[in-house]
Every structure is written in C-alpha cells, then in structure tokens.
Amino acid sequence: MKPKDQALDVWGDFACFTQPVLKVERFSYPVITPSAARGIFDAIYCKPKEFRWQIKKIEIISPPVYVALRRNEVKEKVSCNAVLRWMTGREAPEPIWADGDRALLGSDEKGRTQRQTMALKNVRYRLHGEIRPWPGFEDRLQGMEAQFRRRAAGGKCVYQPYFGCREFPAYFELVEPLAPSVAATDVNMDLGFMLYDVFDLSRPGSSDEMPCISLFRGVVRMGVLDVPPYENDAVRKGIRKEALC
C-alpha cells in the first residue's frame, strides 16, 4: 500500500533556517529546508521506531523577505542525555549561566554573546509529506495516517512546531493534498546545494544518534521546491561519524 500525501499550511512571524557554512552569524536560507519541514510534521505526530516522514514538496505561499535581528545567545549547550539524567534524579540540574564575570563562570566558553541574524519574516508555506513505515510496521500505515490527520485537524502537537529556532513558533492547519496550489508563481530560485537533513534517514534513529549531513540541489520553480526521496541519488549523503572511527 502506497503512503498518501499529507499537506499542512504553516505560517509564522519569523523564521531562520541557518546555512551550515556560516559558523557564527546566522544567515537563513530563503526557503524552509526539508529537515525543518520534517521537524514540523514530527512535532505533530512522531513514532521514530515505527516510521519516518518523507518531505515531497514545499510550496512557497509568501515570497521570502529578510529582516536583520540581533539576539543574545548563550554559549553553552545542554545535551539530551544530561536532561534525562536530571529528570530521573541521577544528577543534580546544572544551570546555564547567562551573565557573570570569569570568577563566577570559570571559563570564557560560558555566558552569553550577541549575534547577528538574517532571518525571514511573515513566512507561509504549504508542506507536503508522507509517512514511510519502517520494516515490520507496513500494515499499520493506514492507522498512522488517520491518527496524524486527527491530531493535525485538532491542532494537537507533541511540542510547539518552530521555524528553525524555537523562539520562532510555527502555526499549522491541515489541508487537503489535492487543494489548488497557492504557490507564489513569480518565485524562481536556484539555491545551489541545500541542506536536506542532519540525520541518517535510511534507518530508525535514537536520541543519541550522531549527525549525518545530507545535501541536495534546491531549485524553486514557480514557487515550488520539489524534494527528492532520501534514497534518491540526487541526495548527497554524508558519512556517519562513527563509521570514521
């Protein structure tokens, strides 16, 4: 049984899909990446051991408009494993310090810093995706699709979807996949090699999965970005980090 196309209209005030070549200052792609689009579907309905989302097409409803922002960002990161240890009481929570002198922080790698962000404003897209069951779960495809549609139609989500950064919330509405296209047909762009995803989508992952960057040639024609399947040769897969050890 073939998966059915699922479509969402998503919108928000701001978005930032950071280009990975820029290490310090954030500069957004002009279009949402397949990875960020997959994250929105995951926020609504996700069972990592049973299926993954495959993004098929992105319709740009509102043409990209950039806005310059300056934000305070903390220098430290908290790992998911650390949060789990704190939640289960195995370790005492350790705060991330936003301010303080060197005597208090103990290192220049802590505290906050101001960074410039070239973000997008007033974004709106129509995302098309489909559920790809992992081996052994193919017979549950219809049930999983029905559950996604119930959740999306009711505005339910596991966590608030966001556009690249968690402070840029994304709002969503379930639409019929065969609804007339609303893409801005005057938008045509060759984005060059664009981020496809940051994880290996060829097999089920886990919370401690190592990154595996993949790229594809992003071309927007008449407001539509067609996304090839992950297994397609048009997607340039990276080498898993543990494979280098």
TORMARLO-512845 format. One line per field, with one value per residue (C-alpha): chain; x, z, y; residue number from 1. Coordinates in pm, 1 decimal. Example, Ala and Ser with C-alpha at 12.3 -4.5 7.8 and 13.67 -1.06 7.14 Angstrom:
cadena = c(A, A)
X = c(1230.0, 1367.0)
Z = c(780.0, 714.0)
Y = c(-450.0, -106.0)
num = c(1, 2)
END
This chain:
cadena = c(A, A, A, A, A, A, A, A, A, A, A, A, A, A, A, A, A, A, A, A, A, A, A, A, A, A, A, A, A, A, A, A, A, A, A, A, A, A, A, A, A, A, A, A, A, A, A, A, A, A, A, A, A, A, A, A, A, A, A, A, A, A, A, A, A, A, A, A, A, A, A, A, A, A, A, A, A, A, A, A, A, A, A, A, A, A, A, A, A, A, A, A, A, A, A, A, A, A, A, A, A, A, A, A, A, A, A, A, A, A, A, A, A, A, A, A, A, A, A, A, A, A, A, A, A, A, A, A, A, A, A, A, A, A, A, A, A, A, A, A, A, A, A, A, A, A, A, A, A, A, A, A, A, A, A, A, A, A, A, A, A, A, A, A, A, A, A, A, A, A, A, A, A, A, A, A, A, A, A, A, A, A, A, A, A, A, A, A, A, A, A, A, A, A, A, A, A, A, A, A, A, A, A, A, A, A, A, A, A, A, A, A, A, A, A, A, A, A, A, A, A, A, A, A, A, A, A, A, A, A, A, A, A, A, A, A, A, A, A, A, A, A, A, A, A)
X = c(0.0, 142.8, 159.2, -84.0, 22.4, -36.7, -39.0, -4.6, -29.2, 226.3, 297.9, 470.9, 613.2, 980.2, 1196.6, 1565.3, 1691.8, 2060.8, 2302.0, 2561.1, 2859.8, 2820.6, 2962.9, 2898.6, 2640.6, 2312.3, 2202.2, 1882.9, 1814.3, 1539.7, 1320.3, 1242.9, 1470.1, 1333.7, 1484.5, 1288.7, 973.3, 1015.2, 1052.7, 710.6, 544.7, 735.4, 607.9, 251.1, 290.1, 607.1, 687.7, 1059.4, 1068.3, 772.6, 803.5, 969.5, 837.9, 942.3, 900.5, 789.5, 720.7, 728.1, 502.7, 612.7, 298.3, 468.3, 785.1, 1096.7, 1164.0, 1473.5, 1497.7, 1812.5, 1795.2, 2047.4, 1993.6, 2151.0, 2259.0, 2414.6, 2745.1, 2674.3, 2453.8, 2265.9, 2270.4, 1954.8, 2129.2, 2202.9, 1836.3, 1729.8, 1970.1, 1830.3, 1471.0, 1537.4, 1725.4, 2057.2, 2227.1, 2151.6, 2049.6, 2324.6, 2213.5, 2339.8, 2471.6, 2371.2, 2581.9, 2868.2, 3236.3, 3515.0, 3544.3, 3179.7, 3160.8, 3507.0, 3553.0, 3518.3, 3313.7, 3019.9, 2784.0, 2610.8, 2709.3, 2534.4, 2497.8, 2359.6, 2079.1, 1949.8, 1606.7, 1288.9, 966.2, 598.7, 666.9, 398.1, 435.9, 234.3, 426.7, 363.1, 490.0, 414.8, 460.9, 728.2, 685.8, 995.6, 1012.6, 761.2, 516.6, 384.0, 44.4, -10.1, 22.5, -348.9, -386.5, -84.0, -209.3, -553.6, -400.5, -187.5, -488.8, -693.3, -413.0, -338.7, -707.5, -747.7, -437.9, -263.2, 114.3, 374.8, 558.0, 516.0, 647.1, 903.5, 1079.3, 1445.9, 1479.2, 1249.3, 1172.7, 1013.8, 690.0, 515.2, 137.0, -26.6, -351.0, -432.7, -529.1, -632.1, -333.4, -530.6, -635.8, -545.8, -184.3, -131.2, 238.3, 375.2, 441.7, 677.4, 935.3, 1212.9, 1549.8, 1849.3, 1958.2, 2262.8, 2341.2, 2093.2, 2070.9, 1848.2, 1873.5, 2110.9, 2040.3, 2062.4, 1707.1, 1784.5, 1712.2, 1541.9, 1736.5, 1770.1, 1805.0, 2185.4, 2216.9, 2526.4, 2475.6, 2490.3, 2457.5, 2295.0, 2256.8, 2059.3, 2037.1, 1749.6, 1570.2, 1247.2, 1030.3, 715.3, 710.2, 753.7, 1056.5, 1041.2, 1222.3, 1369.1, 1331.5, 1617.2, 1721.0, 1748.0, 2092.8, 2010.8, 2060.7, 2430.7, 2467.2, 2737.8, 2945.2, 2827.4, 3078.3, 3108.2, 3195.9, 3518.1, 3629.3)
Z = c(0.0, -103.9, 152.2, 99.6, 63.2, 377.2, 349.9, 603.7, 566.4, 807.2, 888.2, 1139.4, 1206.5, 1181.3, 1062.4, 1038.8, 853.6, 911.2, 633.1, 781.5, 614.5, 846.2, 1187.8, 1395.7, 1242.4, 1134.6, 774.6, 672.0, 352.4, 163.6, 186.2, 461.8, 443.6, 417.1, 761.1, 921.0, 735.2, 865.5, 1215.4, 1188.3, 1092.2, 1375.9, 1624.3, 1539.9, 1514.6, 1556.2, 1626.3, 1545.4, 1589.1, 1354.8, 1073.3, 942.9, 747.4, 386.7, 262.2, -101.1, -194.8, -48.5, -186.9, -108.4, -42.5, 75.4, -111.5, 110.9, 286.2, 505.6, 832.9, 1038.7, 1408.2, 1690.0, 1959.5, 2285.2, 2274.0, 2544.0, 2451.5, 2618.3, 2504.0, 2713.2, 2588.8, 2578.9, 2790.3, 3061.6, 3069.9, 3106.1, 3397.1, 3565.1, 3509.6, 3661.6, 3959.9, 3871.6, 3867.4, 4009.1, 3741.5, 3638.3, 3523.6, 3212.7, 3317.8, 3100.2, 3281.1, 3524.5, 3548.7, 3485.5, 3856.7, 3864.7, 3526.5, 3540.3, 3162.8, 2862.7, 2698.7, 2925.6, 2944.3, 2655.8, 2336.2, 2085.4, 1735.7, 1417.1, 1249.5, 897.3, 939.3, 732.4, 827.4, 761.9, 620.1, 488.6, 319.2, 216.7, 310.8, 151.0, 321.2, 357.7, 624.6, 542.4, 776.9, 887.5, 804.9, 1014.9, 1050.9, 693.9, 796.1, 1032.0, 762.5, 736.6, 1112.4, 1143.5, 864.0, 1026.5, 1363.5, 1209.2, 1037.7, 1360.0, 1551.2, 1282.5, 1227.9, 1603.6, 1631.8, 1856.9, 1875.6, 2098.4, 2122.0, 1953.3, 1594.5, 1507.1, 1208.7, 1258.8, 1606.2, 1896.0, 1957.4, 1610.3, 1652.7, 1353.9, 1334.3, 1121.5, 958.4, 787.7, 422.2, 151.2, -60.4, -385.3, -297.0, -565.5, -547.2, -366.8, -450.2, -544.6, -910.9, -952.4, -717.8, -907.5, -743.9, -778.6, -418.2, -504.1, -267.3, 18.3, 349.2, 316.1, 666.8, 959.0, 1038.5, 854.5, 731.6, 595.4, 927.1, 1262.5, 1480.4, 1853.3, 2093.5, 2091.4, 1711.5, 1559.7, 1284.7, 921.4, 695.1, 353.5, 75.2, -246.8, -529.0, -438.9, -731.0, -685.9, -996.6, -994.0, -616.0, -571.2, -431.3, -523.3, -272.1, -394.8, -178.0, 65.5, -112.0, -446.7, -595.0, -612.6, -234.2, -141.1, 178.3, 434.9, 620.7, 966.8, 1228.9, 1399.3, 1061.1, 1066.4, 1399.5)
Y = c(0.0, 335.5, 618.5, 904.0, 1264.2, 1473.1, 1852.2, 2133.0, 2508.2, 2657.2, 3020.2, 3243.1, 3589.4, 3492.1, 3202.4, 3120.2, 2813.3, 2864.9, 2783.0, 2543.2, 2711.7, 3011.4, 2924.3, 3237.7, 3467.7, 3311.1, 3365.2, 3191.2, 3003.7, 3190.3, 2877.6, 2628.3, 2322.1, 1965.9, 1899.3, 2185.7, 2079.5, 1723.0, 1867.1, 2034.2, 1704.1, 1531.2, 1789.1, 1689.0, 1311.0, 1109.5, 742.8, 710.0, 332.3, 280.7, 534.3, 846.4, 1143.6, 1197.4, 1554.5, 1558.1, 1917.6, 2268.3, 2541.1, 2896.0, 3099.0, 3419.3, 3527.1, 3541.8, 3872.4, 3913.6, 4102.8, 4172.7, 4082.0, 4096.0, 3835.0, 3730.4, 3366.2, 3152.1, 2988.5, 2654.7, 2368.5, 2112.9, 1754.8, 1544.0, 1279.9, 1537.1, 1642.6, 1278.0, 1230.2, 1542.0, 1427.7, 1086.0, 1226.5, 1064.8, 1405.5, 1746.8, 2000.8, 2240.1, 2586.0, 2759.4, 3098.2, 3390.2, 3650.9, 3673.8, 3751.9, 3499.7, 3422.2, 3311.8, 3140.7, 2982.5, 2997.9, 3225.3, 2947.9, 3026.8, 3323.2, 3495.4, 3669.0, 3892.5, 3753.5, 3896.2, 3700.8, 3745.9, 3590.4, 3571.8, 3747.3, 3671.8, 3326.3, 3094.1, 2755.3, 2453.0, 2138.4, 1800.4, 1484.8, 1117.7, 850.8, 591.8, 291.5, 104.2, -270.3, -463.3, -173.5, -154.0, -296.2, -1.2, 264.9, 348.5, 374.3, 603.1, 828.8, 851.4, 936.8, 1211.3, 1365.4, 1360.7, 1530.9, 1789.5, 1870.3, 1925.6, 2144.6, 1891.2, 1863.4, 1699.0, 2030.2, 2367.2, 2344.4, 2608.5, 2762.5, 2679.2, 2837.5, 2756.7, 3123.8, 3139.1, 2937.5, 2784.0, 2762.5, 2496.1, 2387.0, 2057.2, 2099.0, 1856.3, 1748.5, 1796.4, 2151.3, 2408.0, 2524.4, 2853.7, 2889.2, 3231.9, 3155.4, 3452.4, 3296.4, 3116.8, 3049.1, 2821.3, 2765.8, 2556.2, 2272.3, 2298.1, 2115.6, 1809.3, 1665.9, 1632.4, 1264.6, 934.2, 868.9, 523.1, 350.7, 419.3, 659.5, 717.8, 1010.1, 980.6, 948.7, 1106.9, 1369.8, 1260.3, 1564.0, 1526.9, 1784.0, 1824.0, 2073.8, 2304.0, 2466.1, 2663.8, 2674.0, 2887.5, 2890.2, 2514.1, 2330.1, 1961.7, 1741.0, 1409.1, 1096.1, 1041.1, 721.8, 900.9, 959.0, 1331.4, 1342.7, 1362.1, 1160.6, 1223.0, 966.0, 873.5, 990.9, 651.5, 499.5, 702.2, 560.5)
num = c(1, 2, 3, 4, 5, 6, 7, 8, 9, 10, 11, 12, 13, 14, 15, 16, 17, 18, 19, 20, 21, 22, 23, 24, 25, 26, 27, 28, 29, 30, 31, 32, 33, 34, 35, 36, 37, 38, 39, 40, 41, 42, 43, 44, 45, 46, 47, 48, 49, 50, 51, 52, 53, 54, 55, 56, 57, 58, 59, 60, 61, 62, 63, 64, 65, 66, 67, 68, 69, 70, 71, 72, 73, 74, 75, 76, 77, 78, 79, 80, 81, 82, 83, 84, 85, 86, 87, 88, 89, 90, 91, 92, 93, 94, 95, 96, 97, 98, 99, 100, 101, 102, 103, 104, 105, 106, 107, 108, 109, 110, 111, 112, 113, 114, 115, 116, 117, 118, 119, 120, 121, 122, 123, 124, 125, 126, 127, 128, 129, 130, 131, 132, 133, 134, 135, 136, 137, 138, 139, 140, 141, 142, 143, 144, 145, 146, 147, 148, 149, 150, 151, 152, 153, 154, 155, 156, 157, 158, 159, 160, 161, 162, 163, 164, 165, 166, 167, 168, 169, 170, 171, 172, 173, 174, 175, 176, 177, 178, 179, 180, 181, 182, 183, 184, 185, 186, 187, 188, 189, 190, 191, 192, 193, 194, 195, 196, 197, 198, 199, 200, 201, 202, 203, 204, 205, 206, 207, 208, 209, 210, 211, 212, 213, 214, 215, 216, 217, 218, 219, 220, 221, 222, 223, 224, 225, 226, 227, 228, 229, 230, 231, 232, 233, 234, 235, 236, 237, 238, 239, 240, 241, 242, 243, 244, 245)
END
